[in-house]
Amino acid sequence: MEAKAKHCQNCKQQFGIDPEDFSFYEKIQVPPPTFCPECRMQRRLAFANIFFLYKRPCDLCKKEVISRYSPEKGYIVYCPKCWWSDKWEAREYGREYDFSRPFFEQFEELRRSVPLLGLSVDLRSANESPYTNDVGYLKNCYLLFTSNYSENCSYGHLVVQSKDCVNSSFINSCELSFDSFHCYKVYNGVDLNYTLSSNNSAFLWQCTNCSDCFASVNLKNKRYQIFNNQYTKEEYEKKIKEYDLGSYQTYQQLKKSSREHWLKFPVKTFWQEFSQDVSGLFVFQSKNCKNCFEVTGGEDCRFTSFILVPKAKDSYDYTMWGDGAELVYESVVTGEGVRNVLFGDETGIGLYDAYYTKLCTASSNLFGCVGVNKKSYCILNKQYGKEQYEKLVRRIIAQMNEMPYRDTQGNLYRYGEFFPMECSPFAYNETLASQYYPLTENEVRERGYAWKQLDKQEYRATMQASDLPDHIGDAPDTIIKEVVACMNCARGFTITKQELAFSRKLNVPLSRTCFYCRIGEKLKDQPHPMKLWNRRCQCGGKTSENKVYTNVAEHPHKFAPCPDEFQTSYAPERPEIVYCKECYQMEII
């Protein structure tokens, strides 16, 4: 089938559907999408409340617990221990399908009657790392989100197979990492960014296989460099003693100086390490993945993002998780041995042949189910025989097309669309959609979505961030008893015993901001992870176009400006010098 151009029914912009896309849709027997890729991503992210946690009673054991559903939501919520137990049965909430009403209305009624998992965690993580969400296989972690297989880590997002890391996000296989972002196999690193296989270093950007380097950029196989100047081992060790990272003031000044230094050098158009035939940003150990972002171990995927654990195979419009997933479509927080899961929300762990599910695990042949575990052939949580199930599913799909759900924007939801955004159990500003597709309160309400006034005074502060000692060496043991007012938003936060010990060990300062501000700071200055811009290489021949950087090698285009054009997540108005892949490699390799 030939490529076709369509107009998104949500944003009205034109988007394309390629021949290989049609082949995929035919394979999983769904119609082509009517929303553009960005609107589809925004819609899925609106169902992902990762960071905002609340105190509320468990509706089964009645104990006060931490949940991602605030008390006023109106849902039945169980703590992880109760939800994963055998004290309740999801099929008891089953009901007949009503062919006189749209499917999505009936699904929402079911979701409001079935107990929901208060925190998206496995039992081990719930017991050993209770203040976490959207995680699995954690040990002794605190305020860690969308993370797996990690130990002794805190204040992080997208942390995988790592140990003893604090204030670090988008890291994999790291140890003793502090205030770092997008790192792989880093040991003893402070404020490392887009750095691979390096150790004993600080304030690095886009470096690979480096050791004992400081405040430098675009290094490969280097040692003993400070601000990209080469030193001997003795000179480096003497010079590095001048920088006392334990001082908050010194640390902040070095962060500022290093970033000013970084902007004097070209950046890569994208990060696609150990991959082939891929497009997008931060695609790692993958092949044939197009328009993908934050994917590790992907194969034959498109419009896929935040795959933490390999692998994800033959999947489209798939956001978060992975771990042996195959044939996943229009799903969020789905993974671990799943196959042929379409329109899934927080579902997986051995699930297959499932359509429109929420919190379903180890099951097969489900349609429109919530909380079903180790069952087959269920519709709206009601049990059927195989033949009856298959016949009824065909009728429901036909009815969804004949009687679509219409949202407040006028968009029609037939079979093949993900859940309507207005049906999210979370307020828009609680979700990742707000992080990557920000809207004002008025814009949210005008579109018919929910908005929540977030409480920043849940914990009454006992001291201001400005009153914390400047140097970690001066922080007393009693500091863990204080509630510190965030210097940005005034939200109260505490310093844990684990964080204090870590900061002393690495000689790094205590944070002055709450977790929400820390993760916001990490994300705000990064290239847009979900969008690509068409740009031309900024190599001008001998120098960069802005004359800030002087090339160290002669490029194939010699002294003429490079003519190469490409797609990149660096927007044109950003300050970075963006080189094409070939020009960048000439300067680094």
URMOTA-V682680 format. One record per residue. N is the residue number from 1. RES is the residue in one small letter. SS is DSSP state (@ for helix, = for strand, . for the rest). OMEGA is omega in whole degrees, 0 to 359 (* if undefined). Layout:
BEGIN
n=N res=RES ss=SS omega=OMEGA
n=N res=RES ss=SS omega=OMEGA
END
This chain:
BEGIN
n=1 res=m ss=. omega=182
n=2 res=e ss=. omega=176
n=3 res=a ss=. omega=180
n=4 res=k ss== omega=175
n=5 res=a ss== omega=179
n=6 res=k ss== omega=176
n=7 res=h ss== omega=180
n=8 res=c ss=. omega=180
n=9 res=q ss=. omega=180
n=10 res=n ss=. omega=183
n=11 res=c ss=. omega=178
n=12 res=k ss=. omega=179
n=13 res=q ss=. omega=180
n=14 res=q ss== omega=174
n=15 res=f ss== omega=185
n=16 res=g ss== omega=173
n=17 res=i ss== omega=186
n=18 res=d ss=. omega=180
n=19 res=p ss=@ omega=180
n=20 res=e ss=@ omega=175
n=21 res=d ss=@ omega=179
n=22 res=f ss=@ omega=179
n=23 res=s ss=@ omega=179
n=24 res=f ss=@ omega=181
n=25 res=y ss=@ omega=178
n=26 res=e ss=@ omega=181
n=27 res=k ss=@ omega=182
n=28 res=i ss=@ omega=174
n=29 res=q ss=. omega=174
n=30 res=v ss=. omega=176
n=31 res=p ss=. omega=176
n=32 res=p ss=. omega=182
n=33 res=p ss=. omega=175
n=34 res=t ss=. omega=173
n=35 res=f ss=. omega=177
n=36 res=c ss=. omega=182
n=37 res=p ss=@ omega=181
n=38 res=e ss=@ omega=179
n=39 res=c ss=@ omega=176
n=40 res=r ss=@ omega=178
n=41 res=m ss=@ omega=179
n=42 res=q ss=@ omega=181
n=43 res=r ss=@ omega=179
n=44 res=r ss=@ omega=182
n=45 res=l ss=@ omega=178
n=46 res=a ss=. omega=176
n=47 res=f ss=. omega=185
n=48 res=a ss=. omega=169
n=49 res=n ss=. omega=184
n=50 res=i ss=. omega=193
n=51 res=f ss=. omega=190
n=52 res=f ss=. omega=183
n=53 res=l ss=. omega=184
n=54 res=y ss== omega=172
n=55 res=k ss== omega=177
n=56 res=r ss== omega=178
n=57 res=p ss== omega=170
n=58 res=c ss=. omega=183
n=59 res=d ss=. omega=176
n=60 res=l ss=. omega=182
n=61 res=c ss=. omega=176
n=62 res=k ss=. omega=177
n=63 res=k ss=. omega=175
n=64 res=e ss== omega=185
n=65 res=v ss== omega=174
n=66 res=i ss== omega=183
n=67 res=s ss== omega=174
n=68 res=r ss=. omega=174
n=69 res=y ss=. omega=179
n=70 res=s ss=. omega=186
n=71 res=p ss=@ omega=184
n=72 res=e ss=@ omega=184
n=73 res=k ss=@ omega=179
n=74 res=g ss=. omega=177
n=75 res=y ss=. omega=171
n=76 res=i ss=. omega=187
n=77 res=v ss== omega=176
n=78 res=y ss== omega=173
n=79 res=c ss=. omega=183
n=80 res=p ss=@ omega=181
n=81 res=k ss=@ omega=180
n=82 res=c ss=@ omega=184
n=83 res=w ss=@ omega=182
n=84 res=w ss=. omega=182
n=85 res=s ss=. omega=177
n=86 res=d ss=. omega=182
n=87 res=k ss=. omega=179
n=88 res=w ss=. omega=184
n=89 res=e ss=. omega=185
n=90 res=a ss=@ omega=182
n=91 res=r ss=@ omega=177
n=92 res=e ss=@ omega=179
n=93 res=y ss=@ omega=183
n=94 res=g ss=. omega=182
n=95 res=r ss=. omega=177
n=96 res=e ss=. omega=175
n=97 res=y ss=. omega=181
n=98 res=d ss=. omega=184
n=99 res=f ss=. omega=178
n=100 res=s ss=. omega=183
n=101 res=r ss=. omega=178
n=102 res=p ss=. omega=181
n=103 res=f ss=@ omega=188
n=104 res=f ss=@ omega=174
n=105 res=e ss=@ omega=181
n=106 res=q ss=@ omega=178
n=107 res=f ss=@ omega=180
n=108 res=e ss=@ omega=178
n=109 res=e ss=@ omega=178
n=110 res=l ss=@ omega=181
n=111 res=r ss=@ omega=179
n=112 res=r ss=@ omega=180
n=113 res=s ss=@ omega=183
n=114 res=v ss=. omega=178
n=115 res=p ss=. omega=178
n=116 res=l ss== omega=179
n=117 res=l ss== omega=187
n=118 res=g ss=. omega=175
n=119 res=l ss=. omega=182
n=120 res=s ss=. omega=184
n=121 res=v ss=. omega=171
n=122 res=d ss=. omega=185
n=123 res=l ss=@ omega=179
n=124 res=r ss=@ omega=179
n=125 res=s ss=@ omega=179
n=126 res=a ss=@ omega=181
n=127 res=n ss=@ omega=188
n=128 res=e ss=@ omega=181
n=129 res=s ss=. omega=190
n=130 res=p ss=. omega=182
n=131 res=y ss=. omega=180
n=132 res=t ss== omega=179
n=133 res=n ss== omega=181
n=134 res=d ss== omega=186
n=135 res=v ss== omega=174
n=136 res=g ss== omega=174
n=137 res=y ss== omega=177
n=138 res=l ss== omega=176
n=139 res=k ss== omega=175
n=140 res=n ss=. omega=178
n=141 res=c ss=. omega=185
n=142 res=y ss== omega=182
n=143 res=l ss== omega=176
n=144 res=l ss== omega=188
n=145 res=f ss== omega=181
n=146 res=t ss== omega=187
n=147 res=s ss== omega=182
n=148 res=n ss== omega=169
n=149 res=y ss== omega=182
n=150 res=s ss== omega=186
n=151 res=e ss== omega=176
n=152 res=n ss=. omega=178
n=153 res=c ss=. omega=181
n=154 res=s ss== omega=178
n=155 res=y ss== omega=182
n=156 res=g ss== omega=180
n=157 res=h ss== omega=183
n=158 res=l ss=. omega=177
n=159 res=v ss== omega=187
n=160 res=v ss== omega=174
n=161 res=q ss=. omega=183
n=162 res=s ss=. omega=185
n=163 res=k ss== omega=176
n=164 res=d ss== omega=179
n=165 res=c ss== omega=184
n=166 res=v ss== omega=177
n=167 res=n ss=. omega=182
n=168 res=s ss=. omega=183
n=169 res=s ss== omega=182
n=170 res=f ss== omega=180
n=171 res=i ss== omega=182
n=172 res=n ss== omega=176
n=173 res=s ss=. omega=180
n=174 res=c ss=. omega=178
n=175 res=e ss== omega=182
n=176 res=l ss== omega=179
n=177 res=s ss== omega=180
n=178 res=f ss== omega=172
n=179 res=d ss=. omega=185
n=180 res=s ss=. omega=187
n=181 res=f ss== omega=179
n=182 res=h ss== omega=180
n=183 res=c ss== omega=179
n=184 res=y ss== omega=179
n=185 res=k ss== omega=177
n=186 res=v ss== omega=177
n=187 res=y ss== omega=178
n=188 res=n ss== omega=181
n=189 res=g ss== omega=179
n=190 res=v ss== omega=180
n=191 res=d ss== omega=174
n=192 res=l ss== omega=184
n=193 res=n ss== omega=180
n=194 res=y ss== omega=186
n=195 res=t ss== omega=184
n=196 res=l ss== omega=168
n=197 res=s ss== omega=182
n=198 res=s ss== omega=181
n=199 res=n ss== omega=176
n=200 res=n ss== omega=185
n=201 res=s ss== omega=180
n=202 res=a ss== omega=175
n=203 res=f ss== omega=178
n=204 res=l ss== omega=178
n=205 res=w ss== omega=177
n=206 res=q ss=. omega=180
n=207 res=c ss=. omega=183
n=208 res=t ss== omega=175
n=209 res=n ss=. omega=180
n=210 res=c ss=. omega=179
n=211 res=s ss== omega=177
n=212 res=d ss== omega=177
n=213 res=c ss== omega=190
n=214 res=f ss== omega=173
n=215 res=a ss== omega=184
n=216 res=s ss== omega=186
n=217 res=v ss== omega=173
n=218 res=n ss=. omega=177
n=219 res=l ss=. omega=174
n=220 res=k ss== omega=180
n=221 res=n ss=. omega=182
n=222 res=k ss=. omega=177
n=223 res=r ss== omega=176
n=224 res=y ss== omega=175
n=225 res=q ss== omega=176
n=226 res=i ss== omega=185
n=227 res=f ss=. omega=178
n=228 res=n ss=. omega=173
n=229 res=n ss== omega=183
n=230 res=q ss== omega=177
n=231 res=y ss=. omega=168
n=232 res=t ss=. omega=180
n=233 res=k ss=@ omega=181
n=234 res=e ss=@ omega=179
n=235 res=e ss=@ omega=181
n=236 res=y ss=@ omega=182
n=237 res=e ss=@ omega=178
n=238 res=k ss=@ omega=182
n=239 res=k ss=@ omega=186
n=240 res=i ss=@ omega=178
n=241 res=k ss=. omega=179
n=242 res=e ss=. omega=184
n=243 res=y ss=. omega=180
n=244 res=d ss=. omega=183
n=245 res=l ss=. omega=178
n=246 res=g ss=. omega=178
n=247 res=s ss== omega=180
n=248 res=y ss=@ omega=181
n=249 res=q ss=@ omega=178
n=250 res=t ss=@ omega=181
n=251 res=y ss=@ omega=181
n=252 res=q ss=@ omega=179
n=253 res=q ss=@ omega=178
n=254 res=l ss=@ omega=175
n=255 res=k ss=@ omega=180
n=256 res=k ss=@ omega=182
n=257 res=s ss=@ omega=181
n=258 res=s ss=@ omega=180
n=259 res=r ss=@ omega=174
n=260 res=e ss=@ omega=178
n=261 res=h ss=@ omega=181
n=262 res=w ss=@ omega=184
n=263 res=l ss=. omega=178
n=264 res=k ss=. omega=185
n=265 res=f ss=. omega=179
n=266 res=p ss== omega=176
n=267 res=v ss== omega=175
n=268 res=k ss=. omega=178
n=269 res=t ss=. omega=182
n=270 res=f ss=. omega=175
n=271 res=w ss=. omega=181
n=272 res=q ss=. omega=188
n=273 res=e ss=. omega=177
n=274 res=f ss=. omega=184
n=275 res=s ss=. omega=176
n=276 res=q ss== omega=179
n=277 res=d ss== omega=181
n=278 res=v ss== omega=173
n=279 res=s ss== omega=183
n=280 res=g ss== omega=186
n=281 res=l ss== omega=178
n=282 res=f ss== omega=176
n=283 res=v ss== omega=194
n=284 res=f ss== omega=177
n=285 res=q ss=. omega=186
n=286 res=s ss=. omega=175
n=287 res=k ss== omega=180
n=288 res=n ss== omega=177
n=289 res=c ss== omega=184
n=290 res=k ss== omega=179
n=291 res=n ss== omega=181
n=292 res=c ss== omega=183
n=293 res=f ss== omega=178
n=294 res=e ss== omega=182
n=295 res=v ss== omega=174
n=296 res=t ss== omega=178
n=297 res=g ss=. omega=177
n=298 res=g ss== omega=178
n=299 res=e ss== omega=179
n=300 res=d ss== omega=181
n=301 res=c ss== omega=175
n=302 res=r ss== omega=180
n=303 res=f ss== omega=184
n=304 res=t ss== omega=186
n=305 res=s ss== omega=175
n=306 res=f ss== omega=174
n=307 res=i ss== omega=187
n=308 res=l ss== omega=190
n=309 res=v ss== omega=178
n=310 res=p ss=. omega=5
n=311 res=k ss=. omega=168
n=312 res=a ss== omega=188
n=313 res=k ss== omega=172
n=314 res=d ss=. omega=184
n=315 res=s ss=. omega=179
n=316 res=y ss== omega=174
n=317 res=d ss== omega=187
n=318 res=y ss== omega=186
n=319 res=t ss== omega=172
n=320 res=m ss== omega=165
n=321 res=w ss== omega=185
n=322 res=g ss== omega=177
n=323 res=d ss=. omega=177
n=324 res=g ss=. omega=181
n=325 res=a ss== omega=180
n=326 res=e ss== omega=179
n=327 res=l ss== omega=175
n=328 res=v ss== omega=181
n=329 res=y ss== omega=177
n=330 res=e ss== omega=182
n=331 res=s ss== omega=179
n=332 res=v ss== omega=182
n=333 res=v ss== omega=184
n=334 res=t ss== omega=178
n=335 res=g ss== omega=182
n=336 res=e ss=. omega=175
n=337 res=g ss=. omega=181
n=338 res=v ss=. omega=177
n=339 res=r ss== omega=180
n=340 res=n ss== omega=176
n=341 res=v ss== omega=182
n=342 res=l ss== omega=177
n=343 res=f ss== omega=180
n=344 res=g ss== omega=177
n=345 res=d ss== omega=179
n=346 res=e ss== omega=188
n=347 res=t ss== omega=179
n=348 res=g ss== omega=181
n=349 res=i ss=. omega=178
n=350 res=g ss=. omega=180
n=351 res=l ss=. omega=175
n=352 res=y ss== omega=183
n=353 res=d ss== omega=184
n=354 res=a ss== omega=186
n=355 res=y ss== omega=179
n=356 res=y ss== omega=181
n=357 res=t ss== omega=175
n=358 res=k ss== omega=175
n=359 res=l ss=. omega=177
n=360 res=c ss=. omega=185
n=361 res=t ss== omega=171
n=362 res=a ss=. omega=184
n=363 res=s ss=. omega=178
n=364 res=s ss== omega=177
n=365 res=n ss== omega=177
n=366 res=l ss== omega=176
n=367 res=f ss== omega=177
n=368 res=g ss== omega=185
n=369 res=c ss== omega=179
n=370 res=v ss== omega=172
n=371 res=g ss=. omega=182
n=372 res=v ss=. omega=183
n=373 res=n ss== omega=175
n=374 res=k ss=. omega=179
n=375 res=k ss=. omega=178
n=376 res=s ss== omega=175
n=377 res=y ss== omega=178
n=378 res=c ss== omega=174
n=379 res=i ss== omega=186
n=380 res=l ss=. omega=177
n=381 res=n ss=. omega=178
n=382 res=k ss== omega=183
n=383 res=q ss== omega=176
n=384 res=y ss=. omega=169
n=385 res=g ss=. omega=185
n=386 res=k ss=@ omega=183
n=387 res=e ss=@ omega=180
n=388 res=q ss=@ omega=179
n=389 res=y ss=@ omega=183
n=390 res=e ss=@ omega=179
n=391 res=k ss=@ omega=182
n=392 res=l ss=@ omega=178
n=393 res=v ss=@ omega=178
n=394 res=r ss=@ omega=179
n=395 res=r ss=@ omega=181
n=396 res=i ss=@ omega=179
n=397 res=i ss=@ omega=178
n=398 res=a ss=@ omega=179
n=399 res=q ss=@ omega=177
n=400 res=m ss=@ omega=179
n=401 res=n ss=@ omega=180
n=402 res=e ss=@ omega=181
n=403 res=m ss=. omega=183
n=404 res=p ss=. omega=173
n=405 res=y ss== omega=178
n=406 res=r ss== omega=180
n=407 res=d ss=. omega=184
n=408 res=t ss=. omega=177
n=409 res=q ss=. omega=182
n=410 res=g ss=. omega=179
n=411 res=n ss=. omega=180
n=412 res=l ss== omega=182
n=413 res=y ss== omega=174
n=414 res=r ss=. omega=176
n=415 res=y ss=. omega=181
n=416 res=g ss=. omega=177
n=417 res=e ss=. omega=172
n=418 res=f ss=. omega=181
n=419 res=f ss=. omega=177
n=420 res=p ss=. omega=183
n=421 res=m ss=@ omega=181
n=422 res=e ss=@ omega=177
n=423 res=c ss=@ omega=178
n=424 res=s ss=. omega=177
n=425 res=p ss=. omega=183
n=426 res=f ss=. omega=171
n=427 res=a ss=. omega=184
n=428 res=y ss=@ omega=183
n=429 res=n ss=@ omega=171
n=430 res=e ss=@ omega=192
n=431 res=t ss=. omega=177
n=432 res=l ss=@ omega=176
n=433 res=a ss=@ omega=179
n=434 res=s ss=@ omega=180
n=435 res=q ss=@ omega=186
n=436 res=y ss=@ omega=178
n=437 res=y ss=. omega=188
n=438 res=p ss=. omega=175
n=439 res=l ss=. omega=175
n=440 res=t ss=. omega=178
n=441 res=e ss=@ omega=180
n=442 res=n ss=@ omega=179
n=443 res=e ss=@ omega=180
n=444 res=v ss=@ omega=183
n=445 res=r ss=@ omega=179
n=446 res=e ss=@ omega=180
n=447 res=r ss=. omega=177
n=448 res=g ss=. omega=178
n=449 res=y ss=. omega=180
n=450 res=a ss=. omega=176
n=451 res=w ss=. omega=181
n=452 res=k ss=. omega=172
n=453 res=q ss=. omega=187
n=454 res=l ss=. omega=182
n=455 res=d ss=. omega=179
n=456 res=k ss=. omega=184
n=457 res=q ss=. omega=181
n=458 res=e ss=. omega=178
n=459 res=y ss=. omega=181
n=460 res=r ss=. omega=184
n=461 res=a ss=. omega=175
n=462 res=t ss=. omega=177
n=463 res=m ss== omega=177
n=464 res=q ss== omega=179
n=465 res=a ss=@ omega=180
n=466 res=s ss=@ omega=180
n=467 res=d ss=@ omega=175
n=468 res=l ss=. omega=178
n=469 res=p ss=. omega=182
n=470 res=d ss=. omega=186
n=471 res=h ss== omega=180
n=472 res=i ss=@ omega=179
n=473 res=g ss=@ omega=180
n=474 res=d ss=@ omega=181
n=475 res=a ss=. omega=181
n=476 res=p ss=. omega=178
n=477 res=d ss=@ omega=183
n=478 res=t ss=@ omega=182
n=479 res=i ss=@ omega=181
n=480 res=i ss=@ omega=178
n=481 res=k ss=@ omega=184
n=482 res=e ss=. omega=169
n=483 res=v ss== omega=187
n=484 res=v ss== omega=176
n=485 res=a ss== omega=179
n=486 res=c ss=. omega=183
n=487 res=m ss=. omega=179
n=488 res=n ss=. omega=187
n=489 res=c ss=. omega=179
n=490 res=a ss=. omega=176
n=491 res=r ss=. omega=181
n=492 res=g ss== omega=175
n=493 res=f ss== omega=181
n=494 res=t ss== omega=174
n=495 res=i ss=. omega=183
n=496 res=t ss=. omega=177
n=497 res=k ss=@ omega=179
n=498 res=q ss=@ omega=180
n=499 res=e ss=@ omega=180
n=500 res=l ss=@ omega=180
n=501 res=a ss=@ omega=179
n=502 res=f ss=@ omega=182
n=503 res=s ss=@ omega=177
n=504 res=r ss=@ omega=182
n=505 res=k ss=@ omega=182
n=506 res=l ss=@ omega=184
n=507 res=n ss=. omega=176
n=508 res=v ss=. omega=186
n=509 res=p ss=. omega=173
n=510 res=l ss=. omega=180
n=511 res=s ss=. omega=179
n=512 res=r ss=. omega=183
n=513 res=t ss=. omega=177
n=514 res=c ss=. omega=182
n=515 res=f ss=@ omega=183
n=516 res=y ss=@ omega=179
n=517 res=c ss=@ omega=178
n=518 res=r ss=@ omega=181
n=519 res=i ss=@ omega=177
n=520 res=g ss=@ omega=178
n=521 res=e ss=@ omega=180
n=522 res=k ss=@ omega=188
n=523 res=l ss=@ omega=193
n=524 res=k ss=@ omega=183
n=525 res=d ss=. omega=181
n=526 res=q ss=. omega=172
n=527 res=p ss=. omega=184
n=528 res=h ss=. omega=186
n=529 res=p ss=. omega=185
n=530 res=m ss=. omega=186
n=531 res=k ss=. omega=179
n=532 res=l ss=. omega=176
n=533 res=w ss== omega=173
n=534 res=n ss== omega=182
n=535 res=r ss== omega=176
n=536 res=r ss== omega=180
n=537 res=c ss=. omega=182
n=538 res=q ss=. omega=173
n=539 res=c ss== omega=183
n=540 res=g ss=. omega=182
n=541 res=g ss=. omega=176
n=542 res=k ss=. omega=183
n=543 res=t ss== omega=170
n=544 res=s ss== omega=182
n=545 res=e ss=. omega=181
n=546 res=n ss=. omega=177
n=547 res=k ss=. omega=181
n=548 res=v ss=. omega=184
n=549 res=y ss=. omega=176
n=550 res=t ss== omega=182
n=551 res=n ss=. omega=179
n=552 res=v ss=. omega=180
n=553 res=a ss=. omega=175
n=554 res=e ss=. omega=184
n=555 res=h ss=. omega=180
n=556 res=p ss=. omega=179
n=557 res=h ss=. omega=177
n=558 res=k ss=. omega=188
n=559 res=f ss=. omega=176
n=560 res=a ss=. omega=177
n=561 res=p ss=. omega=179
n=562 res=c ss=. omega=182
n=563 res=p ss=. omega=188
n=564 res=d ss=. omega=174
n=565 res=e ss== omega=186
n=566 res=f ss== omega=172
n=567 res=q ss== omega=181
n=568 res=t ss== omega=177
n=569 res=s ss=. omega=174
n=570 res=y ss=. omega=179
n=571 res=a ss=. omega=184
n=572 res=p ss=. omega=183
n=573 res=e ss=. omega=181
n=574 res=r ss=. omega=185
n=575 res=p ss=. omega=185
n=576 res=e ss=. omega=173
n=577 res=i ss== omega=186
n=578 res=v ss== omega=177
n=579 res=y ss=. omega=172
n=580 res=c ss=. omega=184
n=581 res=k ss=@ omega=184
n=582 res=e ss=@ omega=180
n=583 res=c ss=@ omega=179
n=584 res=y ss=@ omega=182
n=585 res=q ss=@ omega=177
n=586 res=m ss=@ omega=182
n=587 res=e ss=@ omega=186
n=588 res=i ss=@ omega=188
n=589 res=i ss=. omega=*
END
